[in-house]
Amino acid sequence: MICSLFFYISVAVSQPVPDAPKKSPNSITLQFVDSSTKIGQANEWVKSNGFAARKYGEILVQSLPEPCVLLVLEDIPTLSLWTLKQEGKIPAGIHIYDFDGTFFDSLPSVASATSHSQTLEDIFRNRETAERELILNSKVPVYSTARRDIRDLPGYELIPSGMVYTFTHKKMHKPDFAKAISILDSFLTDSTIQADKNIDNMLAIVHYMAGVNYQFMKTAWSKDSAILEFKAAARYSGELRGIYGMLAENFYQLGDLENARISCLTAIQRKPDSLKAPLILLDVEYACHDYPAVIKAGQIVLDRDPQNDLALNRLVEANRKIKDNDKALEYALKALSLHPHSYPINYTVAELYESLGKTKEALAQYQKCLSLTADNTIKTKIRVKIRNLNK
């Protein structure tokens, strides 16, 4: 499923986590209304954003080779390209698929399987299947305006190319990132666009994509450039909701733990049902060796996913670090209930019983560990522990 839908939020990375935003405006593209209603809403949007929309659409088009296929879902890219389409400025070699066929073509299998009784989640699931078939069978390159989960596309990578992402085999030629960034700069340095405060959300996305392109360059200097672009994306976020989970991930990958933490906290507040940001926060706090913060982040994860393995593991480790072995054992036993035959978890439980002076339980657990490993060196170590406990 397209997983980086640019919904609406606002906050600057340099600022404290703000209060929750007012109710976000509805997406034009992702709603169940007739096409004429959507077209009317789109016309109003173009009236407010026409100049910037054309410029945005132009850098999207410049990011694409011909021939190719482009998948779009979000309002800004869809409506910007639609603005160009109305003016006959979409090159013939670019075949665009949108959410439901209102502005461009709809993926055939999605159109036939979609009904108003379905939820967005149902439709996105249908799209995943349709997109997979399209990507695997297309004779021309396939691009997307947003990141997509590629676990159902073995052998493929999702790589930025200017304002879009491309699905490539791992041995295929990588995009020219320097050229792609120069295309984005033409938008970011346009003084007319910069003066228009109504299009901050466009600037946020372009800065974000510039950061992603820099991140993939992997040169000696591109890391710092990527961080600067991601900070700019946060400053311009305006009405965007959803970008902070992605920013948190990018900052963490680049080793900027402070901005990763701030982005995580903002994402958690703005999208309280999302699991992505709490999981990243868990890794961020662990990397900072802030174990009380790890515990707090781990509990946030468990509130959303009570059986999350990473959270349980981190909670065991963090509580051991602060010498709260009772709490560590509590989480270790939860993990053990999910994975009763896991040697590492069984061994951790045994150690915790031993540290708490629960000799009988520790002995039983170590005996169980003997049956869960074939490594004679490890078995010898366990037998020594058993002998010492029996003294």
Secondary structure, 3 states (H helix, E strand, C coil): CECCCCEECCCCCCCCCCCCCCCCCCCCCCCCCCHHHHHHHHHHHHHHHHHHHHHHHHHHHHCCCCCEEEECCCHHHHHHHHHHHHCCCCCCCEEEEECCCCCCEECHHHHHHCCCCCCHHHHHHHHHHHHHHHHHHCCCCEEECCCECCCCCCCEEEEEECCEEEEEECCCCCCCHHHHHHHHHHHHCCHHHHCCHHHHHHHHHHHHHHHHHHHHHCCCCHHHHHHHHHHHHHHCCCCEECHHHHHHHHHHHCCCHHHHHHHHHHHHHHCCCCCHHHHHHHHHHHHCCCHHHHHHHHHHHHHHCCCCHHHHHHHHHHHHHCCCHHHHHHHHHHHHHHCCCCHHHHHHHHHHHHHCCCHHHHHHHHHHHHHCCCCHHHHHHHHHHHHHHHC
